[in-house]
Amino acid sequence: MKEIITADNAPKAIGPYSAGVKSGGFIYLSGQLGIDPGTGTLVSDSLKDQTFQIMKNIKAVLVSAGTDMDAVVKTTIFLTDMKDFKKVNQIYSEFFTGDFPARSTVSVKELPLKGKVEIEVIARE
C-alpha cells in the first residue's frame, strides 16, 4: 500500500513521478531541484540559491506528509561539480537539528533544467 504525497508550496513534478510516497512506515521523496514553486523554474543560476530552495522544498513536502526534517534518515545529493560539496554542506546543515541523517553524495554529468544540485530524501513517518 502506498500514499502519494503532494504539497501546494512545493514545485509540481516536471515528469511522470510523485513528489513523495508514503509506504511501509517511510516517506520517500523524489529528488528536488532548486525550483521556485510559484514559477516552476530554477530560482537562479546560483548554487547557494538552488540549494536553499531545495531544502525549503523538501521541508514543504515533509510537512505535507505530516512530519518534518527531524524524521529524515537518509539523503542523496547529486552535484554537477564536486567542487561545490563544501558550499552545499553549509546550507544543508542549517536545515537539521541534532543528529544528521545518513547521506551519499555523487557527481553527475548534468541535471534536469540545468540545475547544479539535486537532493532526494527518505524519512520515517
Stockholm file with secondary structure:
# STOCKHOLM 1.0

chainA/1-125         MKEIITADNAPKAIGPYSAGVKSGGFIYLSGQLGIDPGTGTLVSDSLKDQTFQIMKNIKAVLVSAGTDMDAVVKTTIFLTDMKDFKKVNQIYSEFFTGDFPARSTVSVKELPLKGKVEIEVIARE
#=GR chainA/1-125 SS CCEEECCTTSCCCSSSSCSEEEETTEEEEEEECSBCTTTSSBSCSCHHHHHHHHHHHHHHHHHHTTCCGGGEEEEEEEESCGGGHHHHHHHHHTTCCSSCCEEEEEECSCCGGGCSEEEEEEEEC
#=GC SS_cons         CCEEECCTTSCCCSSSSCSEEEETTEEEEEEECSBCTTTSSBSCSCHHHHHHHHHHHHHHHHHHTTCCGGGEEEEEEEESCGGGHHHHHHHHHTTCCSSCCEEEEEECSCCGGGCSEEEEEEEEC
//
